[in-house]
Amino acid sequence: MYLRCLLVPTGPGVDPTRRLEAALRLGRRLQAHIGVCFMAPGPEHVLAGMASLVPVDDRTIEAIERGVREAAAEGKAALRAWCERENVPLIAKAERLDATFATWTELSGEVEPLLTLAGRVNDLVLVDRPNPGQPFTGRALDTALFSVGRPTLMVGETVPNDLLGHVMIAWNGSLEATRLIGQSIALLHEATRVTVVHARTERFDEARAADLCGYLRWHGVVAEAVTLPAPDGTPVGPAILAEAERRNASMLALGAYTHSRVREFLLGGVTRHMIENARLPVLMAH
């Protein structure tokens, strides 16, 4: 299995630079291409939310369409400038399977259905850590995790030079973590170092019985197993992030929302803690 197609969704007012940097560093290791997809609501979607606030006429529709065109043009120009700086070809259509290049597409509509369909024909979706000031970031993360069915890489403030230098897997034997491993073997195979961390929780014996390191070895991935002590009352999320920092991990991988989102919202949880606090890239699947 190859990991060839990296999707970077973006939209009006969204700066994808950090995700482009992450995609490029992965792409050059994996010989993958970077698909940048600009998603913007059409006039009908914009008007649905403002019909009661402003009069709807031809001039309003024209102004909306002009604003979207201008935003798309600015986004494409920014991508072209980034490609020139990084020496990445920006081409109209993929031609080779053994080269890293970027493509640009524009889609009109709501983020959720557009990203769902676009993500399903890619191998990895790169999103930002949600920013309350930019609704696009939260919508993109939720859609990528719950609707696409592909691994999601959430990029925080820090983008290591080598994202695959040291991948740390938080393993608990859950269905979500199992899906992530199954969909990310190609990526893990390219990692220089892999560490599997078992947090000593109520599921510790269950997770230990499922020998992930043994499974990975069958796929040519040599991983080190580490037991992470979790004293009574110490949340698992902060302990995992602290261990990742202590071991200089370049990427953290975990199954997302083993518990329901409602439970995590009310009581806290590992996934919620990662989304709110992780500075390093986090690879997730639900």
Summary of the structure (lengths in Angstrom):
residues: 286
radius of gyration: 20.1
end to end distance: 20.2
largest distance: 65.3
contacts: 916
relative contact order: 0.14
helix: 45%
strand: 20%
